[in-house]
Amino acid sequence: MSVVHPSPTGLQPILKPQAHHAPGNFITKYIFSTDHKIIAIQFLFTTLLMLIVGGALALAVRWQLAFPWESMPIVGPWLFSAEGGQISPEFYTMLFTMHATVMIFLVIIPILAGTFGNLLIPLMIGADDMAFPKLNMLSYWFMWPAIVCFGMSFTYSGGPAAGWTSYPILADLAQAAPGSGTAQTFWLLGVTFIGFSSMMGSINYMTTIINMRAPGMTFFRLPMTIWGLFITAILQAFALPVLTAGGFMQVTDRLLGTCFFYPSGLVINNAAPTVGGGQPLLWQHLFWFYSHPAVYIMLLPVMGMVSDMLSCMCRKPLFGYKPMIFSMSAIASLGFIVWGHHMYTSGMNPAVGMAFMVATMMIALPSAVKTFNWTATIWGGKVQFNTVTLNCIGFLSMFIVGGLSGIFMAAVPVDVYFHDTYFIVAHFHYVLFGATLFGVFGALHFWFPKMFGRLMNEKLGKTHFVLTFIGANGTFFPMHFLGMQGMPRRYADPYLHGYLEHLLPMNQFMTISAIVMGLAQILLFINIFYSMFFGPKAGRNPWHATTLEWTAPSPPPHGNFDEPPIVFHGPNEYAVQNGDRDFLMQTEQECEPPVSKTPDAENQTDNADTDNEQESSS
């Protein structure tokens, strides 16, 4: 059955399916659920668990660089008893390989596309669920074979050791290094499962956004969050097949004797010469054709969410709504033609390098449009200095630093010097950790009431932000200086080179900062789990926001809305006179006239406003 709704344009009725009934038993409701909100929560808790794992691996890397060849406290004698509690060089290569793998493939991408994509897309476009609920369920459960494969790789020769980029020859031949055997095969299988998971999600997101928008929800009435997720889904759909194909080719090289990526006559570790005539650089082209758009897969959803959060917290319409959409589209389009800037030192033709350099620098233009638009949104607004706002400003500041350092590496002559130094590490940590995770922290606070019906604790949230912000900058900003002095990446003991010995104290300071940042995440976990059960109850719209998800109950039932919404406005109608409010919901057809107040009524309204402010601040 369907319900006929009058079209806001007056042209024709629009059909929308009725909400279906919730599944009855525990297994189908909470384990193998097809409800997008339950799947979002599953993604959230899984990625938070993986955040602990990835952070622990990072702290182990920092320990080795700050205190090389010293026994790790507590876990060292247990994990590395054969080495006297020290991290071996072979295990160090596994640490940075799996740290990057876990943080990129099991934390950042799934928490953005999996958690917030699942939660927000149907709610913000006025749909009752995803277009393909069972495919949505599979997109989550395909993560677990990947987690198992990555976990299995730890049990073989200490784990994979080719870096998260999996470059041949090191990753292609089992005899190349201690971590190049079975562990590397499991790593490739894990990445393949993650690719299937992301592809299922991207198909679902595109179909849902295109076909299941509420009556009146035109594309230029979509919130910026949906635009970010929509463009991200397009990026995944076009880029992921290339990486998946490359992964299959590398697996067949390892298991079936093909030779896509290694040349003939190659002798490694006294093994027999290889046969065939493959090209190691072919993998780099395939890998970076996906992995540079993957940078924007990890950024565009956050850009959209920060746009909506800043508009709400500054009580102003987003500055330049359409230019923001066009700039996000331009970033995504340019992201497909700049992969070669990762390969300047691989023997690239200077003319080709010039083309990649110009295209890379052009990305700074739409990025600058977004940065100035966010700044203009804040300027002159009634800024509410809560945890959401602080994390959004943290995102903006970290994104600016990371973006500016990226301009250096876009230039061929500068990148030749900086390539494979800690300047590169500083850049992508500012963009992918600093910018992305601060946006995620803000989004978690902002949409937590919609997920669980309760508000998170503001004092814990602000303390977590301050400690994380200080720790992140103390950890990553000095990496620029390390890179300028030529400190290479991926060395277990760079101080073997005499010209780097004086950098040890700086690495020790960075490690202490990383420990502070890691311990600060304990506050985040306490805040999440405490607020789920004991946080102040939130109404439908605790932030006085305008988009459709705030018209649904908190948390929404199966089917989301009490009645199918109809949209009349864009997503950021703030700073308007609407009765006693300064905002206009997307479902409201017109503003209410201001309420004329008698002295008694004015006192009652002021008291009610004070109560509402106290409830929101709590």
C-alpha positions as CSV (number, residue, x, y, z in Angstrom):
1,M,0.0,0.0,0.0
2,S,1.0,3.6,-0.5
3,V,0.0,7.0,0.8
4,V,-0.6,9.9,-1.6
5,H,0.8,13.2,-0.5
6,P,0.1,16.5,-2.1
7,S,3.2,17.9,-4.0
8,P,4.5,21.2,-2.5
9,T,4.9,22.4,-6.1
10,G,1.3,21.7,-6.8
11,L,2.1,19.8,-9.9
12,Q,1.4,16.1,-9.1
13,P,0.9,13.8,-6.1
14,I,4.0,11.9,-4.9
15,L,3.9,8.3,-3.8
16,K,5.8,7.2,-0.7
17,P,5.8,3.7,0.8
18,Q,4.2,3.3,4.2
19,A,6.5,2.5,7.2
20,H,6.8,-1.2,7.6
21,H,6.5,-3.1,10.9
22,A,9.5,-3.6,13.1
23,P,11.0,-7.2,13.2
24,G,9.8,-9.1,16.2
25,N,12.7,-11.1,17.7
26,F,16.0,-10.1,19.2
27,I,18.2,-11.6,16.5
28,T,16.5,-9.8,13.5
29,K,16.0,-6.6,15.5
30,Y,19.5,-6.1,16.9
31,I,22.0,-8.6,15.4
32,F,21.1,-9.1,11.7
33,S,19.0,-6.0,11.6
34,T,17.8,-4.3,8.4
35,D,16.9,-1.1,10.2
36,H,19.4,1.6,9.1
37,K,19.6,3.1,12.6
38,I,20.6,-0.2,14.3
39,I,23.1,-0.8,11.5
40,A,24.5,2.7,12.2
41,I,24.9,1.8,15.9
42,Q,26.6,-1.4,14.9
43,F,29.1,0.5,12.7
44,L,29.7,3.0,15.6
45,F,30.6,0.5,18.2
46,T,32.7,-1.6,15.8
47,T,34.7,1.4,14.7
48,L,35.2,2.7,18.2
49,L,36.6,-0.8,19.1
50,M,39.0,-0.5,16.1
51,L,39.9,3.0,17.2
52,I,41.4,1.5,20.4
53,V,43.3,-1.1,18.3
54,G,44.7,1.5,15.9
55,G,45.6,3.9,18.6
56,A,47.5,1.2,20.6
57,L,49.5,0.4,17.4
58,A,50.3,4.1,17.0
59,L,51.5,4.4,20.6
60,A,53.8,1.4,20.0
61,V,55.3,3.1,16.9
62,R,55.8,6.3,18.9
63,W,57.5,4.4,21.8
64,Q,60.1,2.9,19.4
65,L,60.9,6.3,17.9
66,A,61.2,8.0,21.4
67,F,62.9,5.1,23.3
68,P,64.6,2.9,20.6
69,W,65.5,-0.6,21.7
70,E,64.2,-0.1,25.2
71,S,61.7,-2.6,26.8
72,M,58.1,-1.5,26.5
73,P,56.4,-1.1,29.9
74,I,53.8,-3.6,30.9
75,V,53.2,-5.3,27.5
76,G,56.8,-5.5,26.3
77,P,58.0,-8.6,28.2
78,W,54.7,-10.4,27.3
79,L,54.7,-9.6,23.6
80,F,58.4,-9.5,22.8
81,S,59.9,-12.0,25.3
82,A,62.4,-13.3,22.8
83,E,63.8,-9.8,22.2
84,G,63.9,-8.9,25.9
85,G,60.8,-6.7,25.7
86,Q,62.1,-4.7,22.7
87,I,60.2,-4.1,19.5
88,S,62.1,-5.9,16.7
89,P,62.7,-4.2,13.4
90,E,60.4,-6.7,11.6
91,F,57.6,-6.1,14.1
92,Y,58.0,-2.3,13.7
93,T,57.2,-2.6,10.0
94,M,54.1,-4.5,10.9
95,L,53.1,-1.8,13.5
96,F,53.0,1.1,11.0
97,T,51.5,-1.1,8.3
98,M,48.6,-2.2,10.5
99,H,48.1,1.1,12.3
100,A,47.4,2.8,8.9
101,T,45.3,-0.1,7.7
102,V,43.1,-0.2,10.8
103,M,42.7,3.6,11.0
104,I,41.8,4.1,7.4
105,F,39.9,0.9,6.4
106,L,38.3,0.0,9.8
107,V,37.8,3.4,11.5
108,I,37.6,6.5,9.4
109,I,35.8,5.3,6.3
110,P,33.3,3.0,8.1
111,I,32.5,5.6,10.9
112,L,31.7,8.2,8.2
113,A,30.0,6.2,5.5
114,G,28.8,3.4,7.8
115,T,27.7,5.1,11.0
116,F,26.6,8.6,9.9
117,G,25.7,7.6,6.3
118,N,23.3,4.9,7.6
119,L,21.9,7.1,10.4
120,L,21.4,10.3,8.6
121,I,20.6,9.6,4.9
122,P,17.0,8.3,5.4
123,L,16.3,10.7,8.3
124,M,17.5,13.8,6.5
125,I,15.8,13.1,3.2
126,G,12.5,11.9,4.8
127,A,12.7,8.2,3.9
128,D,11.6,5.4,6.2
129,D,14.8,3.3,5.5
130,M,17.4,2.6,2.9
131,A,16.5,1.5,-0.6
132,F,18.0,-2.0,-0.1
133,P,17.8,-2.9,3.6
134,K,19.3,-6.4,3.3
135,L,22.2,-5.1,1.2
136,N,22.7,-2.5,3.9
137,M,22.9,-5.3,6.5
138,L,25.5,-7.1,4.4
139,S,27.6,-4.0,4.1
140,Y,28.1,-4.1,7.8
141,W,28.7,-7.9,8.1
142,F,31.2,-7.9,5.3
143,M,33.4,-5.8,7.7
144,W,33.9,-8.8,10.0
145,P,35.6,-11.1,7.5
146,A,38.0,-8.2,6.9
147,I,38.6,-7.8,10.6
148,V,39.2,-11.6,10.9
149,C,41.7,-11.5,8.0
150,F,43.6,-8.6,9.4
151,G,43.7,-10.3,12.8
152,M,44.9,-13.6,11.2
153,S,47.7,-11.7,9.5
154,F,49.2,-11.0,13.0
155,T,49.7,-14.7,13.6
156,Y,52.0,-15.2,10.6
157,S,55.6,-13.9,10.8
158,G,54.6,-11.0,12.9
159,G,52.1,-9.6,10.4
160,P,52.2,-7.9,7.0
161,A,55.2,-5.6,6.5
162,A,54.7,-3.8,3.2
163,G,53.0,-0.7,4.5
164,W,49.3,0.1,3.9
165,T,50.3,0.9,0.3
166,S,51.3,-2.8,-0.3
167,Y,54.0,-1.9,-2.9
168,P,55.5,-4.6,-5.0
169,I,58.0,-6.2,-5.0
170,L,58.0,-6.3,-1.2
171,A,54.3,-7.2,-1.1
172,D,54.2,-9.4,-4.2
173,L,56.8,-12.0,-3.6
174,A,56.5,-14.2,-0.5
175,Q,60.3,-14.5,-0.1
176,A,60.9,-10.7,-0.2
177,A,60.7,-10.1,3.6
178,P,59.6,-11.8,6.8
179,G,56.1,-10.2,6.6
180,S,55.7,-10.8,2.8
181,G,54.3,-14.4,3.2
182,T,50.9,-15.6,4.3
183,A,50.4,-12.5,6.4
184,Q,50.4,-10.3,3.3
185,T,47.9,-12.6,1.6
186,F,45.5,-12.2,4.5
187,W,46.0,-8.5,4.4
188,L,45.0,-8.4,0.7
189,L,41.9,-10.5,1.5
190,G,40.9,-8.1,4.3
191,V,41.2,-5.1,2.0
192,T,39.0,-7.0,-0.6
193,F,36.3,-7.6,2.0
194,I,36.4,-4.0,3.0
195,G,36.0,-3.0,-0.6
196,F,32.9,-5.1,-1.0
197,S,31.5,-3.6,2.2
198,S,32.0,-0.1,0.9
199,M,30.7,-0.9,-2.6
200,M,27.4,-2.2,-1.1
201,G,27.0,0.9,1.0
202,S,27.7,3.3,-2.0
203,I,25.1,1.6,-4.2
204,N,22.6,1.8,-1.4
205,Y,23.3,5.5,-0.6
206,M,23.1,6.7,-4.2
207,T,19.9,4.8,-4.9
208,T,18.3,6.0,-1.6
209,I,19.2,9.7,-2.2
210,I,18.1,9.7,-5.8
211,N,14.8,7.8,-5.5
212,M,13.5,8.1,-1.9
213,R,13.6,11.9,-1.1
214,A,10.5,13.3,0.6
215,P,8.0,15.3,-1.5
216,G,9.5,18.8,-2.0
217,M,13.1,17.6,-1.2
218,T,14.8,18.8,-4.4
219,F,18.5,18.4,-4.8
220,F,19.2,22.0,-3.8
221,R,17.1,21.5,-0.6
222,L,19.3,18.7,0.6
223,P,21.4,19.3,3.7
224,M,25.1,19.6,3.1
225,T,25.6,16.4,5.1
226,I,23.7,14.5,2.4
227,W,25.6,16.2,-0.4
228,G,28.9,15.1,1.2
229,L,27.7,11.5,1.6
230,F,26.2,11.5,-1.9
231,I,29.4,12.7,-3.6
232,T,31.4,10.2,-1.4
233,A,29.2,7.3,-2.6
234,I,29.9,8.3,-6.2
235,L,33.6,8.4,-5.5
236,Q,33.5,4.9,-4.0
237,A,31.5,3.6,-6.9
238,F,34.0,4.8,-9.5
239,A,37.3,4.3,-7.6
240,L,36.8,1.1,-5.6
241,P,36.7,-1.3,-8.6
242,V,40.2,-0.2,-9.6
243,L,41.7,-1.1,-6.3
244,T,39.7,-4.3,-6.1
245,A,41.0,-5.4,-9.5
246,G,44.5,-4.5,-8.5
247,G,44.1,-6.5,-5.3
248,F,43.0,-9.6,-7.2
249,M,45.9,-9.2,-9.6
250,Q,48.3,-9.1,-6.6
251,V,46.7,-12.2,-5.1
252,T,47.0,-14.1,-8.3
253,D,50.7,-13.1,-8.5
254,R,51.2,-14.6,-5.1
255,L,49.1,-17.7,-5.3
256,L,48.7,-18.6,-9.0
257,G,52.0,-17.7,-10.5
258,T,50.9,-14.7,-12.7
259,C,53.3,-11.8,-13.0
260,F,51.4,-8.6,-13.3
261,F,53.6,-6.6,-10.9
262,Y,57.1,-8.1,-11.0
263,P,59.6,-8.2,-13.8
264,S,61.5,-11.2,-15.2
265,G,65.0,-12.1,-14.0
266,L,64.5,-10.6,-10.5
267,V,66.6,-12.3,-7.8
268,I,65.5,-11.8,-4.1
269,N,67.1,-13.5,-1.1
270,N,69.0,-15.9,-3.3
271,A,65.8,-17.4,-4.6
272,A,65.4,-18.5,-8.2
273,P,65.0,-15.7,-10.8
274,T,61.4,-14.7,-11.4
275,V,59.8,-15.2,-14.8
276,G,57.4,-13.0,-16.7
277,G,57.6,-9.3,-17.5
278,G,55.3,-7.3,-15.1
279,Q,55.6,-3.7,-14.0
280,P,55.8,-2.8,-10.3
281,L,54.7,0.8,-11.1
282,L,51.4,-0.6,-12.5
283,W,50.3,-1.3,-8.9
284,Q,51.1,2.3,-7.9
285,H,48.9,3.6,-10.6
286,L,46.0,1.3,-9.7
287,F,46.5,1.8,-6.0
288,W,46.7,5.6,-6.0
289,F,43.9,6.0,-8.5
290,Y,41.7,4.7,-5.7
291,S,43.6,5.9,-2.7
292,H,43.8,9.6,-3.6
293,P,40.0,9.8,-4.0
294,A,39.9,7.9,-0.8
295,V,41.3,10.9,0.9
296,Y,38.2,12.8,-0.1
297,I,36.0,9.8,0.9
298,M,37.4,10.4,4.4
299,L,36.9,14.2,4.1
300,L,33.8,15.1,2.1
301,P,31.2,13.6,4.6
302,V,32.9,15.6,7.4
303,M,32.8,18.7,5.3
304,G,29.1,18.3,4.9
305,M,28.4,17.6,8.5
306,V,30.5,20.5,9.7
307,S,28.6,22.8,7.4
308,D,25.3,21.8,8.9
309,M,26.6,21.9,12.5
310,L,28.2,25.3,12.1
311,S,25.1,26.8,10.6
312,C,23.0,25.5,13.5
313,M,25.5,26.5,16.2
314,C,26.0,30.0,14.8
315,R,22.3,30.5,14.2
316,K,22.9,31.6,10.6
317,P,22.2,30.3,7.2
318,L,25.2,28.6,5.7
319,F,27.2,31.1,3.7
320,G,27.3,30.2,0.1
321,Y,25.1,27.0,0.0
322,K,25.4,26.4,-3.7
323,P,29.1,27.4,-4.0
324,M,29.7,24.8,-1.2
325,I,28.0,22.1,-3.3
326,F,29.9,23.1,-6.4
327,S,33.3,23.2,-4.6
328,M,32.7,19.7,-3.1
329,S,31.9,18.4,-6.6
330,A,35.0,20.1,-7.9
331,I,37.2,18.6,-5.2
332,A,35.8,15.1,-6.0
333,S,36.3,15.6,-9.8
334,L,39.9,16.8,-9.4
335,G,40.6,14.0,-7.0
336,F,40.5,11.6,-9.9
337,I,43.3,13.3,-11.9
338,V,45.9,14.0,-9.3
339,W,47.0,10.5,-8.2
340,G,50.4,10.9,-9.9
341,H,51.6,13.3,-7.3
342,H,52.3,10.3,-5.1
343,M,54.7,9.1,-7.7
344,Y,57.0,12.1,-8.5
345,T,60.1,10.2,-7.4
346,S,59.3,7.0,-9.4
347,G,60.9,8.3,-12.7
348,M,57.9,10.2,-14.0
349,N,58.2,12.2,-17.2
350,P,58.7,15.9,-16.2
351,A,55.8,17.0,-18.5
352,V,53.5,14.5,-16.9
353,G,54.7,15.6,-13.5
354,M,53.9,19.2,-14.4
355,A,50.3,18.2,-15.4
356,F,49.8,16.4,-12.0
357,M,51.3,19.4,-10.2
358,V,49.0,21.9,-11.7
359,A,45.9,19.7,-11.2
360,T,46.9,19.2,-7.5
361,M,47.3,22.9,-6.9
362,M,43.9,23.5,-8.4
363,I,42.3,21.6,-5.6
364,A,43.3,24.4,-3.3
365,L,40.8,26.7,-5.0
366,P,37.5,24.8,-4.1
367,S,39.1,24.0,-0.7
368,A,39.7,27.7,-0.1
369,V,36.0,28.4,-1.1
370,K,34.9,26.0,1.6
371,T,37.3,27.4,4.2
372,F,36.2,31.0,3.6
373,N,32.5,30.0,3.6
374,W,32.9,28.3,7.0
375,T,34.7,31.3,8.3
376,A,32.0,33.6,7.0
377,T,29.3,31.4,8.5
378,I,30.9,31.9,11.9
379,W,31.5,35.6,11.4
380,G,28.7,37.6,13.0
381,G,26.8,34.6,14.2
382,K,25.4,33.9,17.7
383,V,28.0,31.4,18.3
384,Q,27.2,28.8,21.0
385,F,30.5,27.7,22.5
386,N,29.6,24.1,23.2
387,T,31.4,20.8,22.4
388,V,29.9,20.7,18.9
389,T,31.2,24.1,18.0
390,L,34.6,23.6,19.5
391,N,35.1,20.4,17.5
392,C,33.9,22.1,14.3
393,I,36.5,24.9,14.9
394,G,39.1,22.3,15.6
395,F,38.3,20.6,12.3
396,L,38.6,23.9,10.5
397,S,41.9,24.8,12.0
398,M,43.5,21.4,11.5
399,F,42.2,21.3,7.9
400,I,43.8,24.6,7.2
401,V,47.2,23.5,8.5
402,G,47.0,20.2,6.6
403,G,45.8,21.9,3.4
404,L,48.6,24.4,3.5
405,S,51.3,21.7,4.0
406,G,49.7,19.9,1.0
407,I,50.6,22.8,-1.3
408,F,54.3,22.2,-0.6
409,M,54.1,18.6,-1.7
410,A,52.1,19.4,-4.8
411,A,55.2,21.1,-6.3
412,V,57.5,18.5,-7.9
413,P,60.9,20.0,-6.8
414,V,59.8,20.4,-3.2
415,D,58.2,16.9,-3.0
416,V,61.4,15.3,-4.3
417,Y,63.0,16.5,-1.1
418,F,60.1,15.9,1.2
419,H,59.1,12.5,-0.2
420,D,59.1,9.7,2.4
421,T,60.1,12.1,5.2
422,Y,58.0,13.0,8.2
423,F,56.7,16.1,6.5
424,I,54.4,13.7,4.6
425,V,53.4,12.0,7.8
426,A,52.5,15.4,9.3
427,H,50.4,16.4,6.3
428,F,48.2,13.4,6.1
429,H,47.8,13.2,9.9
430,Y,46.6,16.8,10.0
431,V,44.1,16.1,7.3
432,L,43.0,12.5,8.1
433,F,43.3,12.4,11.9
434,G,43.1,16.1,12.9
435,A,40.4,17.3,10.5
436,T,38.4,14.1,10.1
437,L,38.2,12.9,13.7
438,F,37.5,16.3,15.1
439,G,34.6,16.5,12.7
440,V,33.5,13.0,13.8
441,F,33.7,14.0,17.5
442,G,31.5,17.0,16.8
443,A,29.0,15.0,14.8
444,L,28.9,12.4,17.5
445,H,27.9,15.0,20.1
446,F,25.4,16.6,17.7
447,W,23.5,13.5,16.6
448,F,23.9,11.5,19.7
449,P,20.5,12.6,21.0
450,K,18.9,11.3,17.8
451,M,20.7,8.0,18.1
452,F,20.0,7.3,21.8
453,G,17.5,9.9,23.0
454,R,20.0,11.5,25.5
455,L,22.5,14.3,25.5
456,M,26.2,13.8,26.0
457,N,27.9,15.5,29.0
458,E,29.3,18.9,28.1
459,K,32.1,19.1,30.7
460,L,33.5,15.8,29.6
461,G,33.1,16.7,26.0
462,K,35.0,20.0,26.3
463,T,37.7,18.4,28.4
464,H,38.1,15.7,25.8
465,F,38.3,18.3,23.1
466,V,41.0,20.4,24.8
467,L,43.2,17.4,25.7
468,T,42.8,15.9,22.2
469,F,43.5,19.2,20.5
470,I,46.7,19.9,22.5
471,G,47.9,16.3,22.2
472,A,47.2,16.2,18.4
473,N,49.1,19.4,17.7
474,G,51.9,18.4,20.0
475,T,52.2,15.1,18.2
476,F,51.9,16.1,14.6
477,F,53.1,19.7,14.2
478,P,56.8,18.9,15.1
479,M,56.7,16.3,12.3
480,H,57.0,19.2,9.9
481,F,60.4,20.1,11.4
482,L,61.5,16.4,11.4
483,G,60.7,16.2,7.7
484,M,62.5,19.5,6.9
485,Q,65.6,18.0,8.5
486,G,65.3,14.9,6.4
487,M,64.1,12.3,9.0
488,P,62.8,9.4,6.9
489,R,59.6,7.4,7.5
490,R,59.4,3.7,8.3
491,Y,62.8,3.5,10.1
492,A,62.8,1.6,13.4
493,D,65.9,3.5,14.4
494,P,66.6,6.6,12.3
495,Y,69.3,7.7,14.8
496,L,71.8,5.3,13.3
497,H,72.4,8.2,10.9
498,G,74.4,10.7,12.8
499,Y,72.7,13.8,11.3
500,L,69.4,12.7,13.0
501,E,70.7,12.1,16.5
502,H,69.7,15.6,17.7
503,L,66.0,14.8,16.8
504,L,65.5,12.3,19.6
505,P,64.3,14.8,22.2
506,M,61.7,16.1,19.8
507,N,60.4,12.6,19.1
508,Q,60.2,12.0,22.9
509,F,58.1,15.2,23.2
510,M,55.8,14.0,20.4
511,T,55.4,10.6,22.1
512,I,54.4,12.2,25.4
513,S,51.9,14.3,23.5
514,A,50.6,11.1,21.7
515,I,50.1,9.4,25.1
516,V,48.1,12.4,26.4
517,M,46.0,12.3,23.2
518,G,45.4,8.6,23.6
519,L,44.4,8.8,27.3
520,A,42.0,11.6,26.4
521,Q,40.0,9.1,24.4
522,I,39.1,7.4,27.7
523,L,37.0,10.5,28.4
524,L,35.2,10.0,25.1
525,F,34.3,6.4,25.9
526,I,33.2,7.3,29.4
527,N,31.0,10.1,28.0
528,I,29.4,7.8,25.3
529,F,28.6,4.9,27.6
530,Y,27.5,7.0,30.6
531,S,25.3,9.3,28.5
532,M,23.6,6.4,26.8
533,F,22.0,5.4,30.1
534,F,22.3,8.5,32.4
535,G,22.5,11.5,30.1
536,P,19.8,14.2,30.2
537,K,16.8,13.1,28.0
538,A,16.6,15.0,24.8
539,G,13.4,16.0,23.0
540,R,12.9,15.8,19.3
541,N,15.0,18.9,18.6
542,P,17.4,19.8,21.4
543,W,19.6,22.0,19.1
544,H,16.7,23.9,17.6
545,A,17.8,22.7,14.2
546,T,15.9,22.8,10.9
547,T,16.5,19.6,9.0
548,L,14.1,16.7,8.8
549,E,15.7,14.3,11.3
550,W,14.7,16.7,14.1
551,T,11.0,16.2,13.4
552,A,11.3,12.5,14.2
553,P,11.2,11.2,17.8
554,S,14.5,10.7,19.6
555,P,15.4,7.9,19.0
556,P,13.2,7.4,15.9
557,P,11.0,4.2,15.8
558,H,11.2,1.7,13.0
559,G,9.9,3.7,10.0
560,N,11.3,6.9,11.4
561,F,8.5,9.5,11.2
562,D,5.1,9.8,12.8
563,E,3.8,10.9,9.4
564,P,5.7,11.2,6.1
565,P,7.3,14.7,5.9
566,I,6.8,17.3,3.2
567,V,9.6,19.8,2.5
568,F,9.0,23.5,1.7
569,H,12.4,25.1,2.4
570,G,16.1,24.6,2.2
571,P,18.1,23.2,5.1
572,N,19.5,26.2,6.9
573,E,16.6,28.6,7.6
574,Y,18.1,30.3,10.7
575,A,18.0,34.0,11.8
576,V,14.3,34.3,10.8
577,Q,11.4,35.6,12.9
578,N,9.2,32.6,13.4
579,G,7.0,33.3,16.4
580,D,9.3,33.0,19.5
581,R,11.9,31.0,17.5
582,D,14.8,32.1,15.2
583,F,14.5,29.1,12.8
584,L,12.2,27.6,10.3
585,M,11.9,23.8,10.0
586,Q,12.0,22.3,6.5
587,T,8.5,21.0,7.0
588,E,7.0,24.4,8.0
589,Q,5.3,26.1,5.1
590,E,5.6,29.7,6.4
591,C,6.7,31.6,9.5
592,E,4.4,32.2,12.4
593,P,3.6,35.8,13.3
594,P,5.4,37.1,16.4
595,V,3.5,36.5,19.6
596,S,2.2,39.7,21.3
597,K,2.9,39.3,25.0
598,T,1.2,40.7,28.0
599,P,3.4,41.2,31.0
600,D,2.3,37.9,32.6
601,A,2.6,36.0,29.3
602,E,6.1,37.5,28.8
603,N,7.2,36.3,32.2
604,Q,5.9,32.8,31.6
605,T,7.6,32.7,28.2
606,D,10.9,33.9,29.6
607,N,10.7,31.2,32.3
608,A,10.0,28.6,29.7
609,D,12.9,29.7,27.6
610,T,15.2,29.6,30.6
611,D,14.1,26.1,31.4
612,N,14.8,25.0,27.8
613,E,18.2,26.6,27.9
614,Q,19.1,24.9,31.1
615,E,17.9,21.5,29.7
616,S,20.0,22.0,26.6
617,S,23.1,23.1,28.5
618,S,22.8,20.1,30.8
